[in-house]
Amino acid sequence: MLIKKLVFLLLIFSYSSNVFAQLNADTISKQTLAINEVKLIKDQQQKQIDSLVKIQLEEQLKSAVGDKSKTKMLEDKLRSIAVSDSIRSIEQAEEIKKLKAHAKGYPVILNADTLFNIYTRTGSFSAMERAAGISKKINTLYHDAFYSQDSLKIKSSTDNFDIVYKNQEIIMTVSNLDGLWFGTTNAKLAEKYLKEIKTTVQAERESHSLLNWAKRIGLVVLIIALLIIMVAFINWIFRQSRKYIINRTQKIKAGLKLGTVKVVPASDLELIFLKINSAVRLLVTLLLIYLSLPLLFSVFPETESWTSTLLNWILGPLRIALNSIFAYMPNLFTILVIYFIFKFTLKAIRYFFYEVKRSNIQINGFHAEWAIPTFNILRFILYAFMLVIIFPYLPGSGSAAFQGVSVFLGILISLGSSSAITNIVAGLVITYMRPFRIGDRVKIGEVTGDVIEKTMLVTRIRTIKNEDVTVPNSMVLSSSTVNYSSQAKKNGLIIHYEVTLGYDVPWQKAYEILITAALKTEFVMDIPKPFVLQTKLNDFYVSYQINAYTHEAGKQALIYSSLLEHIQEEFKAADIDLISPNYNVIRKE
């Protein structure tokens, strides 16, 4: 274990050393380039100074005619300056050679076209800053509404050459190392840059003129019109082939057979050929559109460069994909075989459970309403098992990336579907508990209504006000459920209501009136007979509860309303006042 740790630490140290060495090398390289540029600039400045000194010495030499000693001294100085210039030129050439090995050129760009590259600095501006600044100024020239090509000129100052527009704005300066870098004079390099700028700006302005744009747009419209005509022609051809397929398959009644086994019926065979026909039509149409794209791109200068690379962008990945598809065919057939085995197995299981649902097959202790949920559970298990078997045959299943993505998706599903899984488990428990059926009148928590749908996740209830309420199965399982319909059809649901009467009313009379009112109520059963319970003896009145049976659990609101109407009528006919807890009636005799 200790040896493994030491090896691991050694590897980390080695990798870190390489990284730091690379970083240090890059830093040293940049510093070296900067030092070499500074040295070249100083040498160039010294060369300019020597040029001025040389001019003065030559003038003195002209005035020293006849003075041999002075003439010899001046000639020696001129010879020394010439030798120094020669040595300096050789050294500068060597320094330039070193710089070229590492220096990076930064392009001067106009509308995605590169005019030339900048490799050297000027003053405090780096090559990258110079290129960006020059590009910006050339772009300003391009957009100048009153641009004049003749207004671009070269102005010289000592050894510097400025390309100036309208004698005001300096577009760029050629000085210091520029001429040395390309092995020419600054004047010739400035002339070259000026010509390039003039030619490019003028060409770009002409190519983007309104007339050229109108021509290009017209050409694009023509290409698109021809493309539309060709696509319409292709669609017509494939419509004819579709009619031919339909006519031919209608004559084939047997379908596709392998021996005596009917593999594909005639209707499915027609559908397959029609799908193939549609796929080929789509492929041909896309290919035609694709082949027209290079032609469209070549019309505009901005997209002309895309033409040469468009085929490689599309055909390269397509070639790789086709090769991968052909290589994957054996695994694909294996997956199809596994899929069809499970598919036919599921069909057999589905047939069995649907027969149980129809009560054609009966199993002791297994209710018919459990058939479909049980089939869904088995189907989920079989599909999961099928995926486990198929997984090794999937493309890229052995790669670490595919496995990592699979684990990541599994974690996301596990974390994000916790509430859904809770509802699914609750739905399964509710299914096998059978607390209610579709159509039952129930009360779940504060919601009362008829059950209209039961799913694995939720239960939907329609209230008496025609409101559809969706209740999560987890809430159904955790809250109390009142089923009004479970005993209503068989034994009858007891509806009840409480009224209060004074002590002066005989209880026998109260019983008689309440039972008579209940029997007159619609949907109330005569047998069993309604009955009355005394629920409370209060200070000033007695509480009576009328109870009656009904088979119509879903019509409770109507039954209660009718019951209250009849209670009021019967007590009014008997000249007896109903008394509430906070209401007293004082009658005049």
NORZI-V575190 format. One line per field, one symbol per residue. ss: DSSP state (h for helix, s for strand, l for the rest). burial: I if it has 9 or more other C-alpha atoms within 8 Angstrom, else O. Layout:
BEGIN
ss = ???
burial = ???
END
This chain:
BEGIN
ss = lhhhhhhhhhhhhhhhhhhhhhhhhhhhhhhhhhhhhhhhhhhhhhhhhhhhhhhhhhhhhhhllllhhhhhhhhhhhhhhhhhhhhhhhhhhhhhhhhhhhlllsssssllsssssslllsllslhhhhhhhhhhhhhhhhhlllllhhhssssssllsssssslllsssssslllhhhhhlllhhhhhhhhhhhhhhhhhhhhhhllhhhhhhhhhhhhhhhhhhhhhhhhhhhhhhhhhhhhhhhhhhllllsssllsssslhhhhhhhhhhhhhhhhhhhhhhhhhhhhhhhhllllllhhhhhhhhhhhhhhhhhhhhhhhhhhhhhhhhhhhhhhhhhhhhhhhhhhhhhhlllllsllslllhhhhhhhhhhhhhhhhhhhhhhllllllllhhhhhhhhhhhhhhhhhlhhhhhhhhhhhhhhhhlllllllssssllsssssssslllssssslllllssssshhhhhhllssslllllllllssssssssssllllhhhhhhhhhhhhhhlllsllllllssssssslllssssssssssllhhhhhhhhhhhhhhhhhhhhhllllllllllllllll
burial = OOOOOOOOOOOOOOOOOOOOOOOOOOOOIOOOIOOIIOOIIOIIIOIIOIOOOIOOIIOIIOOIOOOOOOIOOIIOIIOOIOOOIOOIOOOIIOIIOOIOOOOOOIIIIIOOOIIOIIIIIIOOOIIOOIIIOIIOIIIOIIOOOOOOOOIIIIOOOOIIIIIIIOOOOIIOIIIIIIIIIOOIOIOOIIIOIIOIIIOIIIOIIOIOOOOIIOOIOOIIOOIOOOIOOOIOOIIOOIOOIIOOIIOOIOOOOOIIIOOOOIOIIIOOIIOOIIOOIIOOIOOOIOOIIOOIIIIIIIIIOOIIIIIOOIIOOOOIOOOOOOOOOOOIOOIIOIIOOIIOOIOOOIOOIIOIIIIIIOOOIOOOOOOIOIIIIOIOOOIOOIIOOIOOOIOOIOOOIOOOOIIOOOOOOOOOOOOOOOOOOIIIIIIIOIIOOOOIOIOIIIIIOOIIIIIIOIOIIIIIIIIOOOOOIOIIIIOIIOOOIOIIIOIIIOOIIOIOOOIIIIOOIOOOOIIOIIIIIIIIIOOIIOOOOIIIOIOOOOOOIIIIIIIIIIIIIOOIOOIIOIIOOIIOOIIIOOOOOIIOOOOOOOOOO
END
